[in-house]
Amino acid sequence: MRLLLDTHSFLWFIGGNEQLPQAAREIIIRMDNEVLLSIASLWEIAIKTSLGRLILGRPFEELIPEQIILNEIGILPIGLDDLSTVIKLPFHHRDPFDRLIIAQAMTKGLPIMGNDAQFARYPVELVWHSHKPFINEKNWGETR
């Protein structure tokens, strides 16, 4: 299965955060799954780290590339078709990064692994979803 991680899922996975259920973690580590991360997620992590809204356990330039390679996560580039889809999306979700992830999932036919209740309002398949609210952004990337 090909699947697209949302930003929370990626950070919770690499940080060992219990907010990511074991079943979701097992889907990510299965060797026969192609796990992708949008460049929009990397941009989001970089911006929120620079603003002090996200605290990573190590410097971005060390932690993120290491985890992408270690976990064999592919990077999904942003295409013009994705941007065209963003323009047409209803504003159920206002977060620009999540809107782009949703558009990429729609354009590429990818299920999203995420826990954002707003994702369910769009025509995308969700691999993992609950209606619990997310924790504070500062806890996204904490490592044990």
N, CA, C and O atoms as CSV, one atom per row, in Angstrom:
chain,resi,resn,atom,element,x,y,z
A,1,MET,N,N,0.838,-1.170,0.000
A,1,MET,CA,C,0.000,0.000,0.000
A,1,MET,C,C,0.889,1.240,0.000
A,1,MET,O,O,1.908,1.289,0.689
A,2,ARG,N,N,0.491,2.235,-0.777
A,2,ARG,CA,C,1.137,3.549,-0.738
A,2,ARG,C,C,0.315,4.410,0.208
A,2,ARG,O,O,-0.914,4.397,0.143
A,3,LEU,N,N,0.975,5.156,1.083
A,3,LEU,CA,C,0.231,6.030,1.967
A,3,LEU,C,C,1.019,7.292,2.262
A,3,LEU,O,O,2.250,7.307,2.228
A,4,LEU,N,N,0.277,8.346,2.553
A,4,LEU,CA,C,0.844,9.654,2.817
A,4,LEU,C,C,0.672,9.977,4.293
A,4,LEU,O,O,-0.447,10.013,4.806
A,5,LEU,N,N,1.783,10.211,4.967
A,5,LEU,CA,C,1.725,10.593,6.376
A,5,LEU,C,C,1.389,12.066,6.493
A,5,LEU,O,O,1.902,12.882,5.728
A,6,ASP,N,N,0.528,12.417,7.449
A,6,ASP,CA,C,0.394,13.836,7.740
A,6,ASP,C,C,1.527,14.210,8.692
A,6,ASP,O,O,2.246,13.336,9.177
A,7,THR,N,N,1.683,15.478,8.956
A,7,THR,CA,C,2.821,15.959,9.738
A,7,THR,C,C,2.831,15.383,11.149
A,7,THR,O,O,3.876,14.960,11.643
A,8,HIS,N,N,1.672,15.367,11.797
A,8,HIS,CA,C,1.596,14.815,13.152
A,8,HIS,C,C,2.036,13.350,13.178
A,8,HIS,O,O,2.833,12.946,14.025
A,9,SER,N,N,1.514,12.575,12.255
A,9,SER,CA,C,1.837,11.145,12.229
A,9,SER,C,C,3.334,10.918,12.079
A,9,SER,O,O,3.909,10.063,12.752
A,10,PHE,N,N,3.964,11.685,11.194
A,10,PHE,CA,C,5.405,11.560,11.006
A,10,PHE,C,C,6.153,11.901,12.290
A,10,PHE,O,O,7.018,11.142,12.726
A,11,LEU,N,N,5.824,13.036,12.895
A,11,LEU,CA,C,6.533,13.456,14.101
A,11,LEU,C,C,6.282,12.502,15.262
A,11,LEU,O,O,7.202,12.189,16.017
A,12,TRP,N,N,5.053,12.043,15.410
A,12,TRP,CA,C,4.752,11.097,16.482
A,12,TRP,C,C,5.466,9.775,16.245
A,12,TRP,O,O,5.920,9.137,17.195
A,13,PHE,N,N,5.569,9.354,14.970
A,13,PHE,CA,C,6.268,8.115,14.642
A,13,PHE,C,C,7.743,8.212,14.995
A,13,PHE,O,O,8.271,7.349,15.696
A,14,ILE,N,N,8.410,9.253,14.519
A,14,ILE,CA,C,9.855,9.337,14.755
A,14,ILE,C,C,10.177,9.643,16.204
A,14,ILE,O,O,11.275,9.340,16.671
A,15,GLY,N,N,9.231,10.245,16.928
A,15,GLY,CA,C,9.454,10.579,18.329
A,15,GLY,C,C,9.006,9.507,19.293
A,15,GLY,O,O,9.191,9.647,20.502
A,16,GLY,N,N,8.413,8.427,18.779
A,16,GLY,CA,C,7.921,7.366,19.651
A,16,GLY,C,C,6.754,7.809,20.517
A,16,GLY,O,O,6.524,7.241,21.584
A,17,ASN,N,N,6.017,8.812,20.072
A,17,ASN,CA,C,4.915,9.374,20.852
A,17,ASN,C,C,3.732,8.411,20.872
A,17,ASN,O,O,3.341,7.879,19.833
A,18,GLU,N,N,3.171,8.192,22.041
A,18,GLU,CA,C,2.053,7.255,22.204
A,18,GLU,C,C,0.753,7.760,21.603
A,18,GLU,O,O,-0.230,7.022,21.551
A,19,GLN,N,N,0.732,9.016,21.144
A,19,GLN,CA,C,-0.454,9.523,20.441
A,19,GLN,C,C,-0.693,8.728,19.149
A,19,GLN,O,O,-1.821,8.644,18.664
A,20,LEU,N,N,0.374,8.149,18.604
A,20,LEU,CA,C,0.252,7.311,17.406
A,20,LEU,C,C,0.009,5.881,17.859
A,20,LEU,O,O,0.884,5.275,18.478
A,21,PRO,N,N,-1.169,5.327,17.559
A,21,PRO,CA,C,-1.471,3.967,18.015
A,21,PRO,C,C,-0.504,2.930,17.429
A,21,PRO,O,O,0.073,3.133,16.361
A,22,GLN,N,N,-0.346,1.841,18.135
A,22,GLN,CA,C,0.553,0.774,17.696
A,22,GLN,C,C,0.161,0.253,16.312
A,22,GLN,O,O,1.035,-0.039,15.496
A,23,ALA,N,N,-1.123,0.135,16.041
A,23,ALA,CA,C,-1.579,-0.363,14.729
A,23,ALA,C,C,-1.112,0.568,13.608
A,23,ALA,O,O,-0.700,0.102,12.546
A,24,ALA,N,N,-1.175,1.871,13.839
A,24,ALA,CA,C,-0.703,2.834,12.839
A,24,ALA,C,C,0.807,2.728,12.668
A,24,ALA,O,O,1.312,2.767,11.545
A,25,ARG,N,N,1.518,2.596,13.762
A,25,ARG,CA,C,2.978,2.443,13.732
A,25,ARG,C,C,3.366,1.202,12.916
A,25,ARG,O,O,4.316,1.241,12.134
A,26,GLU,N,N,2.635,0.116,13.099
A,26,GLU,CA,C,2.931,-1.125,12.372
A,26,GLU,C,C,2.705,-0.974,10.878
A,26,GLU,O,O,3.437,-1.561,10.082
A,27,ILE,N,N,1.715,-0.205,10.489
A,27,ILE,CA,C,1.480,0.053,9.064
A,27,ILE,C,C,2.671,0.794,8.474
A,27,ILE,O,O,3.109,0.481,7.367
A,28,ILE,N,N,3.197,1.768,9.198
A,28,ILE,CA,C,4.333,2.551,8.710
A,28,ILE,C,C,5.576,1.685,8.540
A,28,ILE,O,O,6.308,1.841,7.562
A,29,ILE,N,N,5.823,0.776,9.478
A,29,ILE,CA,C,7.072,0.003,9.416
A,29,ILE,C,C,6.992,-1.236,8.521
A,29,ILE,O,O,8.011,-1.878,8.268
A,30,ARG,N,N,5.800,-1.576,8.043
A,30,ARG,CA,C,5.692,-2.743,7.146
A,30,ARG,C,C,6.501,-2.504,5.883
A,30,ARG,O,O,6.341,-1.484,5.213
A,31,MET,N,N,7.358,-3.437,5.569
A,31,MET,CA,C,8.266,-3.290,4.434
A,31,MET,C,C,7.541,-3.238,3.093
A,31,MET,O,O,8.065,-2.663,2.138
A,32,ASP,N,N,6.341,-3.829,2.998
A,32,ASP,CA,C,5.646,-3.839,1.721
A,32,ASP,C,C,4.801,-2.578,1.495
A,32,ASP,O,O,4.115,-2.473,0.478
A,33,ASN,N,N,4.843,-1.626,2.427
A,33,ASN,CA,C,4.145,-0.357,2.261
A,33,ASN,C,C,5.118,0.717,1.787
A,33,ASN,O,O,6.256,0.785,2.252
A,34,GLU,N,N,4.663,1.547,0.865
A,34,GLU,CA,C,5.452,2.705,0.438
A,34,GLU,C,C,4.924,3.905,1.217
A,34,GLU,O,O,3.809,4.372,0.985
A,35,VAL,N,N,5.724,4.384,2.123
A,35,VAL,CA,C,5.331,5.485,3.008
A,35,VAL,C,C,5.919,6.781,2.460
A,35,VAL,O,O,7.118,6.880,2.199
A,36,LEU,N,N,5.040,7.772,2.294
A,36,LEU,CA,C,5.445,9.052,1.723
A,36,LEU,C,C,5.182,10.182,2.710
A,36,LEU,O,O,4.277,10.109,3.541
A,37,LEU,N,N,5.991,11.220,2.597
A,37,LEU,CA,C,5.826,12.424,3.394
A,37,LEU,C,C,5.881,13.598,2.426
A,37,LEU,O,O,6.802,13.700,1.616
A,38,SER,N,N,4.908,14.471,2.510
A,38,SER,CA,C,4.864,15.629,1.629
A,38,SER,C,C,5.967,16.609,1.976
A,38,SER,O,O,6.314,16.792,3.143
A,39,ILE,N,N,6.511,17.234,0.949
A,39,ILE,CA,C,7.467,18.302,1.176
A,39,ILE,C,C,6.794,19.421,1.966
A,39,ILE,O,O,7.471,20.193,2.644
A,40,ALA,N,N,5.462,19.515,1.884
A,40,ALA,CA,C,4.706,20.502,2.664
A,40,ALA,C,C,4.865,20.232,4.163
A,40,ALA,O,O,4.927,21.171,4.956
A,41,SER,N,N,4.931,18.966,4.552
A,41,SER,CA,C,5.141,18.631,5.971
A,41,SER,C,C,6.519,19.069,6.435
A,41,SER,O,O,6.675,19.583,7.543
A,42,LEU,N,N,7.514,18.864,5.589
A,42,LEU,CA,C,8.867,19.289,5.950
A,42,LEU,C,C,8.936,20.809,6.066
A,42,LEU,O,O,9.609,21.341,6.948
A,43,TRP,N,N,8.249,21.490,5.188
A,43,TRP,CA,C,8.187,22.945,5.230
A,43,TRP,C,C,7.489,23.394,6.520
A,43,TRP,O,O,7.941,24.326,7.186
A,44,GLU,N,N,6.399,22.731,6.861
A,44,GLU,CA,C,5.670,23.044,8.091
A,44,GLU,C,C,6.561,22.853,9.326
A,44,GLU,O,O,6.598,23.707,10.212
A,45,ILE,N,N,7.269,21.737,9.371
A,45,ILE,CA,C,8.161,21.458,10.506
A,45,ILE,C,C,9.236,22.538,10.604
A,45,ILE,O,O,9.521,23.038,11.692
A,46,ALA,N,N,9.827,22.894,9.473
A,46,ALA,CA,C,10.883,23.912,9.460
A,46,ALA,C,C,10.352,25.262,9.936
A,46,ALA,O,O,10.986,25.925,10.756
A,47,ILE,N,N,9.196,25.666,9.429
A,47,ILE,CA,C,8.624,26.960,9.812
A,47,ILE,C,C,8.274,26.982,11.292
A,47,ILE,O,O,8.615,27.930,11.999
A,48,LYS,N,N,7.593,25.938,11.764
A,48,LYS,CA,C,7.164,25.931,13.165
A,48,LYS,C,C,8.351,25.793,14.115
A,48,LYS,O,O,8.306,26.295,15.238
A,49,THR,N,N,9.397,25.128,13.679
A,49,THR,CA,C,10.616,25.055,14.490
A,49,THR,C,C,11.260,26.440,14.578
A,49,THR,O,O,11.685,26.865,15.652
A,50,SER,N,N,11.329,27.134,13.449
A,50,SER,CA,C,11.962,28.459,13.450
A,50,SER,C,C,11.175,29.475,14.275
A,50,SER,O,O,11.753,30.422,14.809
A,51,LEU,N,N,9.862,29.284,14.379
A,51,LEU,CA,C,9.010,30.183,15.167
A,51,LEU,C,C,8.971,29.807,16.651
A,51,LEU,O,O,8.403,30.532,17.469
A,52,GLY,N,N,9.582,28.663,16.987
A,52,GLY,CA,C,9.564,28.199,18.373
A,52,GLY,C,C,8.261,27.522,18.762
A,52,GLY,O,O,8.014,27.290,19.945
A,53,ARG,N,N,7.423,27.203,17.779
A,53,ARG,CA,C,6.146,26.535,18.046
A,53,ARG,C,C,6.278,25.018,18.033
A,53,ARG,O,O,5.346,24.302,18.398
A,54,LEU,N,N,7.434,24.537,17.612
A,54,LEU,CA,C,7.715,23.103,17.581
A,54,LEU,C,C,9.125,22.897,18.097
A,54,LEU,O,O,10.068,23.531,17.625
A,55,ILE,N,N,9.262,22.017,19.056
A,55,ILE,CA,C,10.573,21.737,19.628
A,55,ILE,C,C,10.953,20.301,19.265
A,55,ILE,O,O,10.292,19.344,19.668
A,56,LEU,N,N,12.019,20.181,18.505
A,56,LEU,CA,C,12.535,18.866,18.134
A,56,LEU,C,C,13.613,18.469,19.131
A,56,LEU,O,O,14.252,19.327,19.740
A,57,GLY,N,N,13.809,17.183,19.293
A,57,GLY,CA,C,14.820,16.698,20.231
A,57,GLY,C,C,16.246,16.967,19.784
A,57,GLY,O,O,17.169,16.988,20.598
A,58,ARG,N,N,16.420,17.173,18.481
A,58,ARG,CA,C,17.735,17.442,17.883
A,58,ARG,C,C,17.547,18.460,16.781
A,58,ARG,O,O,16.410,18.738,16.399
A,59,PRO,N,N,18.628,19.033,16.251
A,59,PRO,CA,C,18.486,20.003,15.163
A,59,PRO,C,C,17.774,19.388,13.952
A,59,PRO,O,O,18.005,18.231,13.599
A,60,PHE,N,N,16.914,20.177,13.332
A,60,PHE,CA,C,16.152,19.758,12.159
A,60,PHE,C,C,17.058,19.113,11.119
A,60,PHE,O,O,16.762,18.033,10.607
A,61,GLU,N,N,18.171,19.787,10.811
A,61,GLU,CA,C,19.048,19.337,9.727
A,61,GLU,C,C,19.731,18.005,10.009
A,61,GLU,O,O,20.289,17.394,9.098
A,62,GLU,N,N,19.694,17.551,11.246
A,62,GLU,CA,C,20.213,16.224,11.601
A,62,GLU,C,C,19.081,15.212,11.712
A,62,GLU,O,O,19.110,14.155,11.082
A,63,LEU,N,N,18.088,15.550,12.520
A,63,LEU,CA,C,17.015,14.617,12.855
A,63,LEU,C,C,16.167,14.209,11.651
A,63,LEU,O,O,15.949,13.021,11.413
A,64,ILE,N,N,15.702,15.179,10.910
A,64,ILE,CA,C,14.730,14.887,9.847
A,64,ILE,C,C,15.349,14.051,8.720
A,64,ILE,O,O,14.779,13.019,8.365
A,65,PRO,N,N,16.494,14.454,8.141
A,65,PRO,CA,C,17.073,13.599,7.090
A,65,PRO,C,C,17.412,12.194,7.593
A,65,PRO,O,O,17.205,11.209,6.884
A,66,GLU,N,N,17.934,12.107,8.823
A,66,GLU,CA,C,18.275,10.798,9.396
A,66,GLU,C,C,17.047,9.897,9.471
A,66,GLU,O,O,17.107,8.728,9.090
A,67,GLN,N,N,15.935,10.439,9.961
A,67,GLN,CA,C,14.722,9.640,10.133
A,67,GLN,C,C,14.080,9.269,8.799
A,67,GLN,O,O,13.516,8.183,8.662
A,68,ILE,N,N,14.162,10.150,7.832
A,68,ILE,CA,C,13.623,9.847,6.503
A,68,ILE,C,C,14.390,8.681,5.885
A,68,ILE,O,O,13.790,7.769,5.314
A,69,ILE,N,N,15.712,8.714,6.001
A,69,ILE,CA,C,16.542,7.637,5.446
A,69,ILE,C,C,16.366,6.355,6.254
A,69,ILE,O,O,16.137,5.288,5.684
A,70,LEU,N,N,16.471,6.453,7.564
A,70,LEU,CA,C,16.364,5.294,8.443
A,70,LEU,C,C,15.042,4.543,8.255
A,70,LEU,O,O,15.013,3.313,8.264
A,71,ASN,N,N,13.962,5.287,8.088
A,71,ASN,CA,C,12.633,4.679,7.980
A,71,ASN,C,C,12.152,4.516,6.542
A,71,ASN,O,O,11.004,4.145,6.298
A,72,GLU,N,N,13.048,4.800,5.587
A,72,GLU,CA,C,12.758,4.628,4.162
A,72,GLU,C,C,11.460,5.321,3.764
A,72,GLU,O,O,10.586,4.728,3.131
A,73,ILE,N,N,11.356,6.580,4.147
A,73,ILE,CA,C,10.176,7.384,3.833
A,73,ILE,C,C,10.485,8.212,2.595
A,73,ILE,O,O,11.479,8.936,2.550
A,74,GLY,N,N,9.625,8.097,1.594
A,74,GLY,CA,C,9.799,8.865,0.370
A,74,GLY,C,C,9.256,10.277,0.529
A,74,GLY,O,O,8.316,10.510,1.289
A,75,ILE,N,N,9.855,11.215,-0.194
A,75,ILE,CA,C,9.412,12.605,-0.160
A,75,ILE,C,C,8.520,12.853,-1.377
A,75,ILE,O,O,8.916,12.608,-2.516
A,76,LEU,N,N,7.313,13.342,-1.113
A,76,LEU,CA,C,6.355,13.628,-2.177
A,76,LEU,C,C,6.465,15.102,-2.553
A,76,LEU,O,O,6.137,15.974,-1.750
A,77,PRO,N,N,6.929,15.383,-3.779
A,77,PRO,CA,C,7.049,16.782,-4.194
A,77,PRO,C,C,5.660,17.400,-4.446
A,77,PRO,O,O,4.660,16.695,-4.576
A,78,ILE,N,N,5.638,18.711,-4.508
A,78,ILE,CA,C,4.408,19.436,-4.799
A,78,ILE,C,C,4.373,19.716,-6.300
A,78,ILE,O,O,5.293,20.318,-6.852
A,79,GLY,N,N,3.302,19.273,-6.947
A,79,GLY,CA,C,3.156,19.499,-8.382
A,79,GLY,C,C,2.108,20.555,-8.679
A,79,GLY,O,O,1.306,20.914,-7.817
A,80,LEU,N,N,2.126,21.041,-9.898
A,80,LEU,CA,C,1.121,22.024,-10.307
A,80,LEU,C,C,-0.287,21.462,-10.191
A,80,LEU,O,O,-1.230,22.194,-9.888
A,81,ASP,N,N,-0.431,20.155,-10.433
A,81,ASP,CA,C,-1.751,19.536,-10.299
A,81,ASP,C,C,-2.234,19.585,-8.849
A,81,ASP,O,O,-3.429,19.744,-8.598
A,82,ASP,N,N,-1.316,19.450,-7.902
A,82,ASP,CA,C,-1.671,19.550,-6.483
A,82,ASP,C,C,-2.156,20.960,-6.153
A,82,ASP,O,O,-3.138,21.136,-5.432
A,83,LEU,N,N,-1.462,21.956,-6.686
A,83,LEU,CA,C,-1.828,23.345,-6.419
A,83,LEU,C,C,-3.167,23.700,-7.056
A,83,LEU,O,O,-3.948,24.466,-6.492
A,84,SER,N,N,-3.425,23.139,-8.233
A,84,SER,CA,C,-4.725,23.351,-8.874
A,84,SER,C,C,-5.848,22.760,-8.034
A,84,SER,O,O,-6.941,23.321,-7.958
A,85,THR,N,N,-5.570,21.624,-7.403
A,85,THR,CA,C,-6.575,20.994,-6.538
A,85,THR,C,C,-6.809,21.830,-5.284
A,85,THR,O,O,-7.949,21.963,-4.838
A,86,VAL,N,N,-5.744,22.396,-4.706
A,86,VAL,CA,C,-5.885,23.247,-3.520
A,86,VAL,C,C,-6.856,24.392,-3.797
A,86,VAL,O,O,-7.693,24.722,-2.958
A,87,ILE,N,N,-6.739,24.985,-4.967
A,87,ILE,CA,C,-7.597,26.123,-5.328
A,87,ILE,C,C,-9.075,25.743,-5.274
A,87,ILE,O,O,-9.918,26.565,-4.914
A,88,LYS,N,N,-9.384,24.504,-5.630
A,88,LYS,CA,C,-10.777,24.047,-5.714
A,88,LYS,C,C,-11.325,23.482,-4.414
A,88,LYS,O,O,-12.524,23.220,-4.317
A,89,LEU,N,N,-10.470,23.289,-3.410
A,89,LEU,CA,C,-10.923,22.676,-2.163
A,89,LEU,C,C,-11.859,23.598,-1.386
A,89,LEU,O,O,-11.602,24.798,-1.284
A,90,PRO,N,N,-12.941,23.047,-0.839
A,90,PRO,CA,C,-13.748,23.855,0.082
A,90,PRO,C,C,-12.934,24.108,1.353
A,90,PRO,O,O,-12.021,23.348,1.676
A,91,PHE,N,N,-13.270,25.167,2.060
A,91,PHE,CA,C,-12.501,25.549,3.243
A,91,PHE,C,C,-13.022,24.892,4.515
A,91,PHE,O,O,-13.295,25.567,5.508
A,92,HIS,N,N,-13.157,23.550,4.472
A,92,HIS,CA,C,-13.452,22.827,5.707
A,92,HIS,C,C,-12.265,22.954,6.648
A,92,HIS,O,O,-12.414,23.005,7.869
A,93,HIS,N,N,-11.090,23.005,6.048
A,93,HIS,CA,C,-9.838,23.075,6.796
A,93,HIS,C,C,-9.129,24.353,6.374
A,93,HIS,O,O,-9.026,24.641,5.181
A,94,ARG,N,N,-8.643,25.116,7.333
A,94,ARG,CA,C,-7.996,26.399,7.031
A,94,ARG,C,C,-6.467,26.307,7.031
A,94,ARG,O,O,-5.801,27.202,6.512
A,95,ASP,N,N,-5.904,25.245,7.602
A,95,ASP,CA,C,-4.454,25.124,7.685
A,95,ASP,C,C,-3.876,24.903,6.283
A,95,ASP,O,O,-4.224,23.918,5.632
A,96,PRO,N,N,-2.999,25.800,5.805
A,96,PRO,CA,C,-2.496,25.671,4.435
A,96,PRO,C,C,-1.675,24.404,4.196
A,96,PRO,O,O,-1.703,23.851,3.097
A,97,PHE,N,N,-0.954,23.943,5.199
A,97,PHE,CA,C,-0.155,22.727,5.036
A,97,PHE,C,C,-1.068,21.507,4.900
A,97,PHE,O,O,-0.857,20.666,4.027
A,98,ASP,N,N,-2.070,21.414,5.752
A,98,ASP,CA,C,-3.002,20.294,5.679
A,98,ASP,C,C,-3.813,20.331,4.390
A,98,ASP,O,O,-4.105,19.283,3.813
A,99,ARG,N,N,-4.177,21.519,3.936
A,99,ARG,CA,C,-4.909,21.628,2.668
A,99,ARG,C,C,-4.066,21.084,1.515
A,99,ARG,O,O,-4.588,20.427,0.614
A,100,LEU,N,N,-2.775,21.359,1.548
A,100,LEU,CA,C,-1.896,20.855,0.492
A,100,LEU,C,C,-1.739,19.337,0.589
A,100,LEU,O,O,-1.717,18.649,-0.431
A,101,ILE,N,N,-1.630,18.820,1.796
A,101,ILE,CA,C,-1.553,17.361,1.979
A,101,ILE,C,C,-2.834,16.696,1.472
A,101,ILE,O,O,-2.775,15.661,0.807
A,102,ILE,N,N,-3.970,17.276,1.778
A,102,ILE,CA,C,-5.253,16.750,1.294
A,102,ILE,C,C,-5.282,16.771,-0.227
A,102,ILE,O,O,-5.677,15.789,-0.855
A,103,ALA,N,N,-4.867,17.882,-0.821
A,103,ALA,CA,C,-4.845,17.999,-2.285
A,103,ALA,C,C,-3.926,16.954,-2.908
A,103,ALA,O,O,-4.268,16.352,-3.926
A,104,GLN,N,N,-2.766,16.739,-2.302
A,104,GLN,CA,C,-1.851,15.726,-2.836
A,104,GLN,C,C,-2.469,14.338,-2.751
A,104,GLN,O,O,-2.346,13.546,-3.686
A,105,ALA,N,N,-3.124,14.039,-1.651
A,105,ALA,CA,C,-3.773,12.734,-1.507
A,105,ALA,C,C,-4.856,12.563,-2.572
A,105,ALA,O,O,-4.991,11.487,-3.154
A,106,MET,N,N,-5.612,13.602,-2.823
A,106,MET,CA,C,-6.666,13.526,-3.833
A,106,MET,C,C,-6.069,13.370,-5.231
A,106,MET,O,O,-6.516,12.526,-6.008
A,107,THR,N,N,-5.075,14.168,-5.545
A,107,THR,CA,C,-4.462,14.159,-6.871
A,107,THR,C,C,-3.755,12.839,-7.167
A,107,THR,O,O,-3.834,12.316,-8.279
A,108,LYS,N,N,-3.065,12.310,-6.163
A,108,LYS,CA,C,-2.267,11.091,-6.355
A,108,LYS,C,C,-3.016,9.809,-5.981
A,108,LYS,O,O,-2.494,8.709,-6.162
A,109,GLY,N,N,-4.231,9.949,-5.462
A,109,GLY,CA,C,-5.003,8.769,-5.058
A,109,GLY,C,C,-4.385,8.049,-3.870
A,109,GLY,O,O,-4.385,6.819,-3.816
A,110,LEU,N,N,-3.856,8.815,-2.915
A,110,LEU,CA,C,-3.174,8.232,-1.760
A,110,LEU,C,C,-4.040,8.323,-0.511
A,110,LEU,O,O,-4.673,9.353,-0.275
A,111,PRO,N,N,-4.080,7.266,0.291
A,111,PRO,CA,C,-4.712,7.391,1.603
A,111,PRO,C,C,-3.803,8.201,2.523
A,111,PRO,O,O,-2.581,8.196,2.374
A,112,ILE,N,N,-4.421,8.894,3.474
A,112,ILE,CA,C,-3.667,9.689,4.441
A,112,ILE,C,C,-3.682,8.981,5.783
A,112,ILE,O,O,-4.722,8.509,6.242
A,113,MET,N,N,-2.512,8.915,6.406
A,113,MET,CA,C,-2.453,8.461,7.789
A,113,MET,C,C,-2.413,9.703,8.647
A,113,MET,O,O,-1.404,10.406,8.696
A,114,GLY,N,N,-3.518,9.970,9.326
A,114,GLY,CA,C,-3.598,11.152,10.148
A,114,GLY,C,C,-4.762,11.072,11.115
A,114,GLY,O,O,-5.606,10.179,11.038
A,115,ASN,N,N,-4.785,12.023,12.019
A,115,ASN,CA,C,-5.775,12.027,13.088
A,115,ASN,C,C,-6.568,13.324,13.111
A,115,ASN,O,O,-7.192,13.645,14.122
A,116,ASP,N,N,-6.554,14.066,12.028
A,116,ASP,CA,C,-7.244,15.345,11.968
A,116,ASP,C,C,-8.689,15.109,11.528
A,116,ASP,O,O,-8.932,14.612,10.428
A,117,ALA,N,N,-9.633,15.461,12.376
A,117,ALA,CA,C,-11.052,15.236,12.089
A,117,ALA,C,C,-11.493,15.955,10.820
A,117,ALA,O,O,-12.419,15.501,10.147
A,118,GLN,N,N,-10.848,17.065,10.484
A,118,GLN,CA,C,-11.236,17.816,9.290
A,118,GLN,C,C,-10.914,17.063,7.994
A,118,GLN,O,O,-11.554,17.302,6.970
A,119,PHE,N,N,-9.932,16.159,8.028
A,119,PHE,CA,C,-9.594,15.381,6.836
A,119,PHE,C,C,-10.797,14.572,6.351
A,119,PHE,O,O,-10.972,14.372,5.149
A,120,ALA,N,N,-11.614,14.115,7.276
A,120,ALA,CA,C,-12.769,13.276,6.926
A,120,ALA,C,C,-13.826,14.047,6.146
A,120,ALA,O,O,-14.743,13.440,5.593
A,121,ARG,N,N,-13.720,15.341,6.091
A,121,ARG,CA,C,-14.684,16.159,5.357
A,121,ARG,C,C,-14.336,16.273,3.876
A,121,ARG,O,O,-15.065,16.902,3.109
A,122,TYR,N,N,-13.231,15.669,3.480
A,122,TYR,CA,C,-12.771,15.694,2.090
A,122,TYR,C,C,-12.825,14.278,1.515
A,122,TYR,O,O,-12.820,13.305,2.268
A,123,PRO,N,N,-12.876,14.156,0.189
A,123,PRO,CA,C,-12.938,12.822,-0.426
A,123,PRO,C,C,-11.574,12.131,-0.467
A,123,PRO,O,O,-11.020,11.891,-1.540
A,124,VAL,N,N,-11.048,11.820,0.705
A,124,VAL,CA,C,-9.776,11.100,0.811
A,124,VAL,C,C,-9.975,9.903,1.728
A,124,VAL,O,O,-10.805,9.925,2.637
A,125,GLU,N,N,-9.204,8.867,1.475
A,125,GLU,CA,C,-9.226,7.691,2.341
A,125,GLU,C,C,-8.314,7.955,3.531
A,125,GLU,O,O,-7.202,8.459,3.375
A,126,LEU,N,N,-8.793,7.611,4.711
A,126,LEU,CA,C,-7.992,7.780,5.921
A,126,LEU,C,C,-7.606,6.412,6.461
A,126,LEU,O,O,-8.465,5.558,6.679
A,127,VAL,N,N,-6.313,6.207,6.675
A,127,VAL,CA,C,-5.822,4.936,7.181
A,127,VAL,C,C,-6.032,4.854,8.684
A,127,VAL,O,O,-6.358,3.794,9.219
A,128,TRP,N,N,-5.843,5.977,9.359
A,128,TRP,CA,C,-6.035,6.023,10.812
A,128,TRP,C,C,-6.668,7.355,11.123
A,128,TRP,O,O,-6.213,8.399,10.654
A,129,HIS,N,N,-7.709,7.317,11.909
A,129,HIS,CA,C,-8.398,8.562,12.224
A,129,HIS,C,C,-9.217,8.363,13.483
A,129,HIS,O,O,-9.900,7.351,13.642
A,130,SER,N,N,-9.143,9.323,14.361
A,130,SER,CA,C,-10.037,9.372,15.506
A,130,SER,C,C,-10.455,10.819,15.669
A,130,SER,O,O,-9.850,11.713,15.077
A,131,HIS,N,N,-11.456,11.050,16.445
A,131,HIS,CA,C,-11.950,12.414,16.595
A,131,HIS,C,C,-11.387,13.112,17.815
A,131,HIS,O,O,-11.908,14.150,18.222
A,132,LYS,N,N,-10.331,12.566,18.411
A,132,LYS,CA,C,-9.708,13.212,19.554
A,132,LYS,C,C,-8.931,14.430,19.060
A,132,LYS,O,O,-8.307,14.363,18.001
A,133,PRO,N,N,-8.950,15.529,19.790
A,133,PRO,CA,C,-8.180,16.704,19.362
A,133,PRO,C,C,-6.683,16.445,19.495
A,133,PRO,O,O,-6.245,15.632,20.308
A,134,PHE,N,N,-5.917,17.149,18.686
A,134,PHE,CA,C,-4.468,17.023,18.746
A,134,PHE,C,C,-3.938,17.678,20.006
A,134,PHE,O,O,-4.576,18.550,20.595
A,135,ILE,N,N,-2.763,17.240,20.401
A,135,ILE,CA,C,-2.086,17.877,21.524
A,135,ILE,C,C,-1.455,19.181,21.048
A,135,ILE,O,O,-1.409,19.445,19.847
A,136,ASN,N,N,-0.981,19.975,21.958
A,136,ASN,CA,C,-0.314,21.229,21.646
A,136,ASN,C,C,0.853,20.980,20.692
A,136,ASN,O,O,1.587,20.002,20.834
A,137,GLU,N,N,1.014,21.875,19.724
A,137,GLU,CA,C,2.071,21.721,18.727
A,137,GLU,C,C,3.454,21.553,19.330
A,137,GLU,O,O,4.282,20.840,18.763
A,138,LYS,N,N,3.727,22.177,20.446
A,138,LYS,CA,C,5.066,22.080,21.037
A,138,LYS,C,C,5.426,20.645,21.390
A,138,LYS,O,O,6.608,20.317,21.504
A,139,ASN,N,N,4.431,19.785,21.565
A,139,ASN,CA,C,4.696,18.393,21.920
A,139,ASN,C,C,4.811,17.472,20.709
A,139,ASN,O,O,5.063,16.278,20.869
A,140,TRP,N,N,4.634,17.995,19.525
A,140,TRP,CA,C,4.664,17.175,18.315
A,140,TRP,C,C,5.919,16.343,18.215
A,140,TRP,O,O,5.850,15.136,17.980
A,141,GLY,N,N,7.063,16.969,18.391
A,141,GLY,CA,C,8.302,16.301,18.075
A,141,GLY,C,C,9.134,15.888,19.262
A,141,GLY,O,O,10.291,15.500,19.101
A,142,GLU,N,N,8.569,15.964,20.452
A,142,GLU,CA,C,9.366,15.572,21.607
A,142,GLU,C,C,9.763,14.106,21.506
A,142,GLU,O,O,8.968,13.260,21.095
A,143,THR,N,N,10.964,13.827,21.874
A,143,THR,CA,C,11.442,12.455,21.854
A,143,THR,C,C,11.601,11.965,23.281
A,143,THR,O,O,11.731,12.757,24.215
A,144,ARG,N,N,11.588,10.648,23.436
A,144,ARG,CA,C,11.743,10.087,24.780
A,144,ARG,C,C,13.204,9.948,25.125
A,144,ARG,O,O,13.540,9.492,26.218
